[in-house]
Amino acid sequence: MSEENEWTLSFNPMTDEEIDLVALKDALAPYVLSVTRKSEHRYELILDDELPDNPPMGEVITKVIFMLGEIHPAGVVVGHLDDEPEY
């Protein structure tokens, strides 16, 4: 990942079940570098902006959203508040 560019998505799986962060990151490889639980129902996914063949980030974001839909069909990509309490 380049130092000047950090692309992220916030995701709510819409479940109370515990999410395995390593398994989710592995399922979203090679597009996602890390998954962090940011609040009770929000996870932050840091996207890799230095992939082979340099696909446009819009394409990467779209692929990740579709992959999330396959893993957690009820989940949604969400926004977040700057003053949201950390989990």
C-alpha positions, 0 to 999 in steps of 0.5 A: 500500500502506498503511504500517501493513499489509504482507501477504506470501506466501512462494512456492517455485516448486519449480524450479531455473530462474531466475525473472524477478522482473519478469515474475512481478510483472507476471503477478500484477498488480494484486495483487502490488506486488513480488517479492523472492528471499529464499533459494535457493528462496523468493520473497516477494510483497508484496500490495497492500492498497489495491486498487480496490473494497477486496476482502477480503485473503482473496480477494486471497490466494486469487487470488494462490495460484491465479495462482501455480498457473497460472504454476508448477504444481509450486510451493507457498506456504511458510512461512519461518524468522526466522533463515533466511539472506538470499539 
